[in-house]
């Protein structure tokens, strides 16, 4: 938002974080799930690894080997156990649940 309360940036994504539309007046590196996005590579930096939304996978393996009791965790490249509508992975190592009904608006102020 600018000093007059006008929205200056607006983004729309698919469930994997691919940008569907972008209206940007102020440069903003924070995008899908509040993570840093690299315009040049098209990857999100999730602290320990890079995530590629076009394939819905991390581009490097997880250092955490997974849990034998949870087969989805054994694929070391999988993003949020293939369920981006229910989970996010801010660290690149472990998923956390998304609060249903929580608005996903982020406000950046241009002073």
N, C-alpha and C positions, 0 to 999 in steps of 0.2 A: 504494500500500500504506500502511496505517496503521502505527503504532509496534509493533503486534503481528504484523505480516506478513500481515494480511488484505487481500485485494484490495478496493478501494473503488470503482473505476471499471472498466467493461467496455464495449467497443464492438464492433459487427460492421458491416461495410460490404460493398457490392457492389463489383465491379471498378472502377467509376468514382468511388467515394468517397461514394455515397449511404448514409446511415445506415440500417441495417436494424434494429438494436436498440441501445439505450443504457441502461446502468445506471450512474448517476453520483451519488455521494455527495459528491464534492469537485469544485468548479468547475474545469474544465480546458479551456483554449482550443485545445490541441494535439489534432488528430484524425487523419484519414486521411493516410497517408504522413508523419506527424509535422508536418503543416502547421497553421497557425492557421486556425480555423474561426469564422465570424461567425454566431452563432445567429439573429440578426435577419434578415440577408439570405440565409442559406443558402449563402454563398460561401466558398471557401478563398482566403486571401491567400498567393500564391506570390512574394512579394517585389516583383516588377515588375508583376504583373497579378493580377486575380481570376479564379478558375476556378469554373465552375458545374457541379457534378456531375450535375444533372438533365438537362443537355443534352450533357455530356461535352466542353465547349468553354470556352475563355477568353472573357470578355465584351468584351475589347478586342484589337486586332490586335497582333501581335508586331512589335517594332522591327527584328528580324532578318528580312531579306527571304527567307530560305530558300536552298536549294541546288538549282540546275537539275538536277543529277544525282540528286536525291532528291525526286521529285514530292510525297511526303507532307509534306515540309517547306515546300512552297509555299503551303499553306493556313495563313494567319497566325493562325487562331483554334483550330486543332486542338490537343488535349491529347495529348502523348506519341505522336504519329503514329497515333492510334486504337488503341494497344496498351498499356493500363494494367496488364496482367499482366506485361509485360516491362520497362516503363520507368517512371520518375518524372521530374518536372520541378521541382526545388526552386527554381529561379530564375525560372521563367516565361518563359525564353528558350531553354533547351536541355534535351534529355532525357538521362538517364543510365540505364544498365542496372540492373535489379534482380538481386541475387544470388539465384539459385534455391536454395530450401531454408533461407534465412535467416529465422529467426522474426521476426515483425513485432510483438512485444510491446513496449510502452513502459510503464515503471513510473514513476508519479508518487508521491512520498512526501508524506504529510500529517503534518507535525511539530507 
